[in-house]
Amino acid sequence: MTIKYTPDHEWLKVEGGTATIGITHHAQDALGDVVFVELPEVGKTFAAKDIAGVVESVKAAADVYMPASGEVVEVNEALRADPSLANSDPLGGGWFFKVKLSNPGELDALMDETSYSAFSAA
């Protein structure tokens, strides 16, 4: 299992050819209380950096970008029912969707935890 981070504050947990994607602690902290999430359709294919969803909070709305190209194979229905999971457990139960990666080499351009921690502290 590998965990990668994007400059847009998404995380990916990669297991085999599938990535679970969500927003980071930094993102949920900046957004405040999450009140709504728009998740992508299962079966839809996205290129890296496409907008795949939206997260809305009491403060703002933000796009959720696809960190790597692939097909959405599952969405977190629990998050749709209880958007606050993005705040209370952003790296666990608050995941957004799962993607079957079409170009795993794209992950090489993303940050590891050490790099992301330095990036988000700046």
N, C-alpha and C positions, 0 to 999 in steps of 0.2 A: 504494500500500500504506500502510495506517495501522496503528499499534500502539497499543492501549489497555490499561489496567490496572484491576483491580477492588480494592476495599478488602479482599477475601478472598484477595488475592495470586495471582489468575489473570491471564494475559496473553492478548490476542487480536491476531492479525495478520489484518487484513481486506484481502482482495483481491476486488474485484467484490462479489458478494453472499454470499461465503463467508468464514467466520472460522475460522482455525486457533487452537486453545485449548490452553494448558498452564499449568504453575505457574511462578512467578517464581524468580529466584535467591534472593530473600529467603525464599520459602516452603520451597524445598528445603534451604536452609541451616538454617532453624529445625527442620525435620523430621529432619534427619540422613539416614543411609543409607536410601534407599527400597528396600523389599524386595517390595512387591506393589502393583499398581494394579488397580482395578476400573473398566472402561471401559463407557460406555453402549452400548446396541444401535443398530446402524445402522438408520435409519428411524424411530427414536423421536423424538417431538417434546417439547420442554421449554419452559417459560416462563422468563423471566429470574429468577434467584435460586433455581431448583429445584436439588436435588442431582442431579448428573449422573454422579458417580463417586466413588471413594474412593481415597486414596493412603495406604499404610501404610509406616511406617519402623520402625527399631529402637527409636525413642523414642515414637512416637505414631501414631494414625490421624487422618486429616483428610478431610472431605468436599470434593469438587470441585464448585463451584457453576457453573451455566450463567450466563455473563455477560450474555447477550442471548437473546431468544426465537428458536427455530429448530428445524430438523430435523437430526439427526445424519446426515451423509452418508459419513463415513469415520472409522475408529478406527485408532490406531497399534499395529498388531500387533507391531511390533518392541519397543515399550515393554512390552507384555504379556509378551513372551518375556524381556526384559532390563530390569526396572524401574529399574536403576541409571542408565539414560539420563536419567531425570528429574533426577539429580544431576550427571552429567557434561556434559550438553548440554540444560539445561532450556528454552532459547529456540530450540533447533534440533531435533535428532533425538529429543529427549525430549518432543515435543508429545503431547497426549492424544487429541484428536478434532477433527474438522472439522464445522462447522455451516453449513447454508444459512439465512441470517438471514431471519426473517419480519417483523422490525420494526427496520430499520437505525437509526431515530431513537433507539432505546434506547442506542446507542453514545455519544450526546452526554452522557449522565450519567456516563460513565466517565472515568478520569484519563489524561492524556498522560504521557510518560516523566518530565518535569520534576516534575509534580504527584505522581506515584507515588514518585519518589525522595525527595521531601520527606516524604511520608506514611510511607514505610517506615523513614525515619531517625528519626522521632519516637518 
